[in-house]
Amino acid sequence: MEQEVGECLIQLGNSDVSNSSSSDPVTRVRKLLFRRMLVGIKDGRFFLGTFHCLDKQGNIILQDTIEYRSTRRSSPSPMEQRCLGLVLIPSSCQNSCHVDCSVEEQLSLLK
């Protein structure tokens, strides 16, 4: 699922909106709107929020976002959280992306 979402985001970010072949990635991203999404970034932080939009460069905007980060460098360390609201996560920083949905919805996103 993570790979499929990433491919869809990359395809949408690299496609021209006026091009008719871009309708498939656009439709796939529309299915993700207003779903809970967990995005990991390269420095180890995670952002959990509602998927709001995606721009042409592949940057993700989440609303009602909570940031999770490790408070210590040791392995099983407690996570610290803080509420952020609206957040833009640059595509260059994204490490992982997970969408919260049922198995049936995951299968429909693969089509």
Secondary structure, DSSP 8 states (H G I E B T S, - for coil): -HHHHHHHHHHHHHS-TTSGGGHHHHHHHHTTTT-EEEEEETTS-EEEEEEEEE-TT--EEEEEEEEEEESSSSSS--EEEEEEEEEEE-TTTEEEEEE---HHHHHHHH-
